[in-house]
Amino acid sequence: MNHFVWPIALLAWWPELPPEPPRVRSLPSHRQAAAKQAARRYAEGPLRVTDFRAAPPTEPVPGSPSLQAFTQTDFRFTWKYTISRRNRRFHLKATTIDLYGVVVRDRSWNRAPDNQRLLDHEQGHFDITETAIRQARLKLQEPMSRRLIRASGNTLKRALRRLEENVLQFLEPFAAETRKRHTHYDRVTGHGKNSAAQHRERMRQKNDLDRLAKQLRVLPGTTHSPE
């Protein structure tokens, strides 16, 4: 099983900032247990105070003295695959690709842990990431996406790298759209300060998640529950 991470940093109550380019890193098997402790899957439940493990900065962020919380979420994926060898080349076929989102607890912090409105705003960011994950899962089931699950190379390492690149290329549009949605969400809600706008956005997010969950349930061969 291969395991990769795609970090997306999220800010709460912060003026507009340009999104950082996505970074991808591989987690060797001996580090996966530690990574599991540092991150929690969306499927394990809503954000809670204990998800914010990092210490807040001791000094105000320059230009953003009202910053109250920082949440980092990741796009992550694992796969299982079969290997065959023909004409001196390794041919891989992914039998399972599991896409999921996490909150990275060791990089997330909150100055106001008792502020439920702030926590709900942050949950909105987590929901935005999960919406993109579910949309990607649906897209992955389309016939045009089937080519992503195959790769070959003259060495096993090259074949694995090409399979990884296929999935990363597939995820890039979803990651780009997610960054736009985070920016829009903060703008229209005033970073959670506009209660009416916050309520409207949260209802829309919940409706989107419910709709996607229903679509994923009826897909044949779905291996990962969206709930």
Secondary structure as UniProt FT lines:
FT   STRAND          2..12
FT   STRAND          25..26
FT   HELIX           29..38
FT   STRAND          39..41
FT   HELIX           42..44
FT   HELIX           49..51
FT   TURN            62..63
FT   TURN            65..66
FT   STRAND          69..86
FT   TURN            87..88
FT   STRAND          89..104
FT   HELIX           105..107
FT   STRAND          109..110
FT   TURN            113..114
FT   HELIX           116..140
FT   HELIX           143..149
FT   STRAND          150..153
FT   HELIX           156..189
FT   TURN            190..193
FT   HELIX           195..217
FT   TURN            220..221
//
